[in-house]
Amino acid sequence: MTPGTAGSTVERALAAVLYAEDTAALDTSASLLAADPGADAELARRGEELLRRAWARGWQPADVERVVRRELEAHHVRLAGGLVRAESAGYAHLPPRWREQLAALEAEPWRADRFSYATAVLELYRLLVRLPALEPVAPPPGSAPLTAPVAGEARMPARIRALLAKAEATAYPEEAEAFTAKAQELMARHSLDEASLAARTHTGDEPAAIRIGVDAPYETAKAILLDAVASANRCRAVWNEAFGFSTVVGFEPDLESVELLYTSLLVQGTGAMVKAEAEQRTGGRKRTKTFRQSFLLAYAHRLGDRLASTSRRVTAAEPTLLPVLAARDVAVTARADRMFPETTTTRVRGATDRAGWDHGTAAADRADTGRAAP
């Protein structure tokens, strides 16, 4: 099979299916590809082209994996992971957090007969070609980094990570409370130290942005929790419900705090919810969905107050930094407004389950970040 013939096969297959929804077109295109093994390399090249278009439109590996997981099936996720890793291998420079996202992709390749494989690839490409533009949070891969990374440079102190890991692992609510409270206090102090250093050295730091997944179910409550964590750490969060993520804008140390703390609190809250729900079922109740929704809404609401209280307390101890922090707040707001000039406010459906609300409030109190740990 000559390269030109292979290209013709792929061209005909893609032209028939990328913008069509009917099963007949998909089956016909998959049959063309399955019958032409010489077209495999060209098909893979076209997939990499689609990914490069996605990167230019602001997407990153985690975003692609998330949307594939939401819209397609598990084997498509594995296909997408392999395609993204292959496409990203040749870049001299990758954006911040890109390598971490690549490492988190599905690593197990998917094997199937040629027709099934071609069908899945075409379904994946049909999704990729329709991805809209997103607000960019980093330059596309291949762009020269704005600043050279320092080899071995530590980011968030290991002690904070260790405290949150202990809070997630313990079966005792009082211990989780103490670990989480101390972690949030250290995060707030770390943020102040970084702001003070930037002011003294005139480094000219600018706010950055990251995307954090907000997955179903109960994504509204999870988005509220993320917003509370972001606000308490001097960041702004904007939720994209359609694609299952929030974009968080802030300075780098604060962004890492938000990412770590949100993930930890979600783990803690989910564990507490499952335990409380089991107790409710033992008592004879069956309203699982309303209980969970109300639990997580209460958990997010209460934690917002607690996190904000801790942040204010730590900041109040450093009054000389107030002008610096105010300037950073203005910079974050300005960056967020430039990225999202047309944000809208969404009405949140209220909690309807009193038991769920009460248990969620109690769980937030146990994860209390407003009191200093012993």
Rosetta blueprint (number, residue, H / E / L):
1 M L
2 T L
3 P H
4 G H
5 T H
6 A H
7 G H
8 S H
9 T H
10 V H
11 E H
12 R H
13 A H
14 L H
15 A H
16 A H
17 V H
18 L L
19 Y L
20 A L
21 E L
22 D L
23 T H
24 A H
25 A H
26 L H
27 D H
28 T H
29 S H
30 A H
31 S H
32 L H
33 L H
34 A H
35 A L
36 D L
37 P H
38 G H
39 A H
40 D H
41 A H
42 E H
43 L H
44 A H
45 R H
46 R H
47 G H
48 E H
49 E H
50 L H
51 L H
52 R H
53 R H
54 A H
55 W H
56 A H
57 R L
58 G L
59 W L
60 Q L
61 P H
62 A H
63 D H
64 V H
65 E H
66 R H
67 V H
68 V H
69 R H
70 R H
71 E H
72 L L
73 E L
74 A H
75 H H
76 H H
77 V H
78 R H
79 L H
80 A H
81 G H
82 G H
83 L H
84 V H
85 R H
86 A H
87 E H
88 S H
89 A L
90 G L
91 Y L
92 A L
93 H L
94 L L
95 P L
96 P L
97 R L
98 W H
99 R H
100 E H
101 Q H
102 L H
103 A H
104 A H
105 L L
106 E L
107 A L
108 E L
109 P L
110 W L
111 R L
112 A L
113 D L
114 R H
115 F H
116 S H
117 Y H
118 A H
119 T H
120 A H
121 V H
122 L H
123 E H
124 L H
125 Y H
126 R H
127 L H
128 L H
129 V L
130 R L
131 L L
132 P L
133 A L
134 L L
135 E L
136 P L
137 V L
138 A L
139 P L
140 P L
141 P L
142 G L
143 S L
144 A L
145 P L
146 L L
147 T L
148 A L
149 P L
150 V L
151 A L
152 G L
153 E L
154 A L
155 R L
156 M L
157 P L
158 A H
159 R H
160 I H
161 R H
162 A H
163 L H
164 L H
165 A H
166 K H
167 A H
168 E H
169 A H
170 T L
171 A L
172 Y L
173 P H
174 E H
175 E H
176 A H
177 E H
178 A H
179 F H
180 T H
181 A H
182 K H
183 A H
184 Q H
185 E H
186 L H
187 M H
188 A H
189 R H
190 H H
191 S H
192 L H
193 D H
194 E H
195 A H
196 S H
197 L H
198 A H
199 A H
200 R H
201 T H
202 H L
203 T L
204 G L
205 D L
206 E L
207 P L
208 A E
209 A E
210 I E
211 R E
212 I E
213 G E
214 V L
215 D L
216 A L
217 P L
218 Y L
219 E H
220 T H
221 A H
222 K H
223 A H
224 I H
225 L H
226 L H
227 D H
228 A H
229 V H
230 A H
231 S H
232 A H
233 N L
234 R L
235 C L
236 R E
237 A E
238 V E
239 W E
240 N E
241 E H
242 A H
243 F H
244 G L
245 F E
246 S E
247 T E
248 V E
249 V E
250 G E
251 F L
252 E H
253 P H
254 D H
255 L H
256 E H
257 S H
258 V H
259 E H
260 L H
261 L H
262 Y H
263 T H
264 S H
265 L H
266 L H
267 V H
268 Q H
269 G H
270 T H
271 G H
272 A H
273 M H
274 V H
275 K H
276 A H
277 E H
278 A H
279 E H
280 Q H
281 R H
282 T H
283 G L
284 G L
285 R L
286 K L
287 R L
288 T H
289 K H
290 T H
291 F H
292 R H
293 Q H
294 S H
295 F H
296 L H
297 L H
298 A H
299 Y H
300 A H
301 H H
302 R H
303 L H
304 G H
305 D H
306 R H
307 L H
308 A H
309 S H
310 T H
311 S H
312 R H
313 R H
314 V H
315 T H
316 A H
317 A L
318 E L
319 P H
320 T H
321 L H
322 L H
323 P H
324 V H
325 L H
326 A H
327 A H
328 R H
329 D H
330 V H
331 A H
332 V H
333 T H
334 A H
335 R H
336 A H
337 D H
338 R H
339 M H
340 F L
341 P L
342 E L
343 T L
344 T L
345 T L
346 T L
347 R L
348 V L
349 R L
350 G L
351 A L
352 T L
353 D L
354 R H
355 A H
356 G H
357 W H
358 D H
359 H H
360 G H
361 T H
362 A H
363 A H
364 A H
365 D H
366 R H
367 A L
368 D L
369 T L
370 G L
371 R L
372 A L
373 A L
374 P L
